[in-house]
Amino acid sequence: MKTIKERITEQNWPEINKALHDNGFAIIRKILYKHECEQLIAEYDADDTYRKTINMERYRFGSGEYKYFRYPLPHIITSLRENVYQHIAPVANQWMQELGIDTRFPPTHAAMKQLCEEKGQTKPTVLILKYGEGGFNTLHQDLYGEVFFPMQMVFMLNEPDEDFTGGEFVITEQIPRAQSKANVLKPALGDMVIFTTNFRAAKGSRGYYRVNMKHGVSPLHSGRRHSMGIIFHDGLS
């Protein structure tokens, strides 16, 4: 079996980054093996692995539950964060340049974590989400503090149409002076979706402009759905 680093390195990053830049999201197939997905699900009830559990209904975030990992993160998650970050940071910096924003992101994830720490953002924001029949996640953005990286990842841990039905991954774009656009994605087990955390740059007739984006999960019709969200910046709480 290939290591996470090998699986990430062998991807066509020029093509992926073009999709990220132009659309704000990209699906990369079969990054995680089935047994890795099954292990992450099996460890959901391991109390010493997580620092916080959120009931989504309590906060009106939707219907379901998610848990934030504590440091030190499992090796597989650390490897995904570090190896993917270095490939997509140039796209994030390109957006900043095109939109005339002074922020620039460092080339390594270790340096990105240091930026967060300097602002008091020291809590890991990686999480596992669990939905049952009727479960859903309202449209939102995962910012967690002053410092945030403009892209994040989600990994599907179950097989759509076998383990669950419904539960599509939804990304919306708020186009200036126009109606919102919805992108409905259906990643399979082990697939990685990289997508915009907050906004992306889009080219118009007068140059680049900012497109605000949110993401969520449509209601499940049946079964159970687990996914893992990996955010590159740490949070305040």
C-alpha positions as CSV (number, residue, x, y, z in Angstrom):
1,M,0.0,0.0,0.0
2,K,1.1,3.5,-0.7
3,T,1.7,6.1,2.0
4,I,-0.4,9.2,2.3
5,K,2.5,11.2,1.0
6,E,2.9,9.0,-2.0
7,R,-0.9,9.1,-2.8
8,I,-0.9,12.9,-2.5
9,T,2.3,13.4,-4.5
10,E,1.2,11.3,-7.5
11,Q,-1.9,13.5,-8.1
12,N,-2.1,15.9,-11.0
13,W,-1.7,19.1,-9.0
14,P,-1.6,21.5,-11.9
15,E,-5.0,20.2,-13.0
16,I,-6.4,20.2,-9.4
17,N,-5.2,23.7,-8.7
18,K,-6.7,25.0,-11.9
19,A,-10.1,23.5,-10.8
20,L,-9.6,25.0,-7.4
21,H,-8.8,28.4,-8.8
22,D,-11.6,28.5,-11.4
23,N,-14.4,26.8,-9.4
24,G,-13.5,26.9,-5.7
25,F,-13.5,23.1,-5.4
26,A,-12.1,19.9,-6.7
27,I,-12.8,16.2,-6.1
28,I,-9.8,13.9,-5.9
29,R,-10.8,10.2,-6.1
30,K,-9.7,7.4,-3.7
31,I,-7.2,9.1,-1.5
32,L,-8.1,7.0,1.6
33,Y,-8.3,3.2,1.5
34,K,-11.5,1.5,2.6
35,H,-9.9,0.1,5.8
36,E,-8.7,3.6,6.8
37,C,-12.2,4.9,6.5
38,E,-13.5,2.0,8.5
39,Q,-11.0,2.6,11.2
40,L,-11.8,6.3,11.5
41,I,-15.5,5.4,11.9
42,A,-14.7,2.6,14.4
43,E,-12.8,5.0,16.6
44,Y,-15.6,7.6,16.7
45,D,-16.5,6.5,20.2
46,A,-12.9,6.6,21.6
47,D,-13.2,9.4,24.2
48,D,-9.5,10.1,24.5
49,T,-9.2,10.9,20.8
50,Y,-11.5,14.0,20.9
51,R,-11.6,17.3,22.7
52,K,-15.2,18.3,22.1
53,T,-18.6,16.9,20.9
54,I,-21.2,19.1,19.2
55,N,-24.9,18.2,19.0
56,M,-25.9,20.0,15.8
57,E,-29.6,20.4,16.7
58,R,-28.7,22.2,20.0
59,Y,-26.9,25.0,18.1
60,R,-29.3,24.9,15.1
61,F,-26.4,23.8,12.8
62,G,-28.6,21.0,11.4
63,S,-29.3,17.5,12.6
64,G,-26.4,15.2,13.5
65,E,-23.2,15.2,15.6
66,Y,-19.6,15.9,15.2
67,K,-16.4,15.6,17.3
68,Y,-13.2,17.7,17.2
69,F,-9.9,15.8,17.5
70,R,-7.4,16.8,20.2
71,Y,-3.6,17.1,19.7
72,P,-1.6,15.1,19.0
73,L,-3.7,14.2,15.9
74,P,-3.6,10.7,14.4
75,H,-0.7,10.3,12.0
76,I,-3.0,9.9,9.0
77,I,-4.6,13.3,9.6
78,T,-1.3,15.1,10.2
79,S,0.1,13.6,7.0
80,L,-2.9,14.7,5.0
81,R,-2.7,18.3,6.4
82,E,1.0,18.7,5.7
83,N,1.2,17.1,2.3
84,V,-1.9,18.7,0.8
85,Y,-1.3,22.1,2.2
86,Q,2.0,22.6,0.3
87,H,0.3,21.9,-3.0
88,I,-2.6,24.3,-2.6
89,A,-1.0,27.3,-0.8
90,P,0.0,28.8,-4.1
91,V,-3.7,28.9,-5.2
92,A,-4.6,30.7,-2.0
93,N,-1.9,33.3,-2.5
94,Q,-3.0,33.7,-6.1
95,W,-6.5,34.6,-4.9
96,M,-5.1,37.1,-2.4
97,Q,-3.0,38.8,-5.2
98,E,-5.9,38.9,-7.6
99,L,-8.2,40.4,-5.0
100,G,-5.6,43.0,-3.8
101,I,-5.5,41.5,-0.3
102,D,-2.1,41.9,1.5
103,T,-2.3,38.5,3.2
104,R,0.1,35.8,2.0
105,F,0.2,32.2,3.3
106,P,3.5,30.4,4.1
107,P,4.6,27.5,2.0
108,T,4.5,24.9,4.8
109,H,1.7,23.8,7.2
110,A,4.0,24.1,10.2
111,A,4.4,27.8,9.4
112,M,0.7,28.1,9.0
113,K,0.1,26.6,12.4
114,Q,2.7,29.1,13.8
115,L,0.6,32.0,12.4
116,C,-2.4,30.7,14.2
117,E,-0.6,30.2,17.5
118,E,0.6,33.8,17.4
119,K,-3.1,34.9,17.4
120,G,-4.0,32.5,20.2
121,Q,-5.5,29.9,17.9
122,T,-4.1,26.6,19.3
123,K,-7.1,24.2,19.2
124,P,-7.2,21.7,16.3
125,T,-10.3,22.1,14.1
126,V,-10.2,18.6,12.4
127,L,-13.5,16.8,13.0
128,I,-15.5,13.7,12.3
129,L,-19.2,14.2,11.4
130,K,-22.0,11.6,11.8
131,Y,-25.5,11.8,10.3
132,G,-28.5,9.5,10.5
133,E,-31.7,9.4,8.6
134,G,-33.0,13.0,8.2
135,G,-29.6,14.4,9.2
136,F,-28.2,17.5,7.5
137,N,-25.8,20.4,7.9
138,T,-26.8,24.0,7.3
139,L,-24.8,26.2,5.0
140,H,-21.8,27.7,6.8
141,Q,-18.1,28.7,6.8
142,D,-15.4,27.3,9.1
143,L,-13.3,30.2,10.2
144,Y,-12.6,29.8,13.9
145,G,-10.6,33.0,14.4
146,E,-8.8,35.9,12.9
147,V,-6.4,33.7,11.0
148,F,-7.9,31.3,8.5
149,F,-6.7,29.5,5.4
150,P,-9.1,29.9,2.5
151,M,-9.4,26.2,1.6
152,Q,-10.2,23.0,3.5
153,M,-10.9,19.3,2.8
154,V,-13.6,16.8,3.5
155,F,-13.2,13.0,3.1
156,M,-16.2,10.7,2.6
157,L,-15.9,7.7,4.9
158,N,-19.1,5.8,3.7
159,E,-20.3,4.6,0.3
160,P,-23.2,6.7,-1.1
161,D,-26.2,4.7,-2.3
162,E,-24.9,1.7,-0.3
163,D,-24.5,3.0,3.2
164,F,-26.8,5.9,2.8
165,T,-29.0,7.8,0.4
166,G,-29.3,11.6,0.0
167,G,-26.7,13.5,2.0
168,E,-25.1,15.2,-0.9
169,F,-22.3,17.8,-0.3
170,V,-23.5,21.2,-1.3
171,I,-21.4,24.3,-2.0
172,T,-23.1,27.6,-2.8
173,E,-21.6,30.7,-4.5
174,Q,-23.0,34.2,-3.7
175,I,-22.4,36.0,-7.0
176,P,-22.4,39.8,-6.7
177,R,-25.7,41.4,-7.9
178,A,-27.1,38.0,-8.9
179,Q,-28.8,34.9,-7.4
180,S,-26.7,32.3,-5.6
181,K,-25.4,29.2,-7.4
182,A,-25.5,25.7,-5.9
183,N,-22.9,23.0,-6.7
184,V,-24.1,19.5,-5.6
185,L,-21.3,17.0,-5.2
186,K,-21.4,13.3,-4.6
187,P,-18.0,12.1,-3.4
188,A,-17.5,8.3,-3.0
189,L,-15.9,6.4,-0.2
190,G,-12.3,7.6,0.3
191,D,-12.6,10.6,-2.0
192,M,-11.1,14.0,-1.0
193,V,-12.9,17.2,-1.7
194,I,-10.9,20.4,-1.5
195,F,-13.1,23.5,-1.4
196,T,-13.2,27.1,-0.5
197,T,-13.5,28.0,3.2
198,N,-14.8,31.5,2.8
199,F,-14.3,33.1,-0.7
200,R,-12.5,32.8,-4.0
201,A,-11.4,35.1,-6.7
202,A,-13.4,35.1,-10.0
203,K,-12.5,37.0,-13.2
204,G,-15.0,39.5,-14.6
205,S,-15.0,42.0,-17.4
206,R,-13.3,44.6,-15.1
207,G,-10.8,42.3,-13.4
208,Y,-11.2,39.9,-10.4
209,Y,-13.9,40.1,-7.9
210,R,-14.7,38.2,-4.7
211,V,-17.2,35.3,-4.6
212,N,-18.4,34.3,-1.1
213,M,-19.0,30.6,-0.7
214,K,-20.7,28.4,1.9
215,H,-21.0,24.6,2.3
216,G,-23.3,22.1,3.9
217,V,-24.9,18.6,3.6
218,S,-28.4,17.9,2.2
219,P,-30.8,15.7,4.3
220,L,-30.2,12.0,4.4
221,H,-33.0,9.8,3.1
222,S,-31.7,6.6,4.8
223,G,-28.7,5.0,6.4
224,R,-25.7,6.6,8.2
225,R,-23.1,9.0,6.8
226,H,-19.7,9.7,8.3
227,S,-17.2,12.2,6.9
228,M,-14.0,13.8,8.1
229,G,-13.3,17.5,7.8
230,I,-9.8,18.8,7.8
231,I,-9.3,22.5,8.3
232,F,-5.8,23.8,7.9
233,H,-6.0,26.6,10.5
234,D,-6.4,26.0,14.3
235,G,-9.1,27.7,16.3
236,L,-9.6,29.7,19.5
237,S,-11.9,27.1,21.2
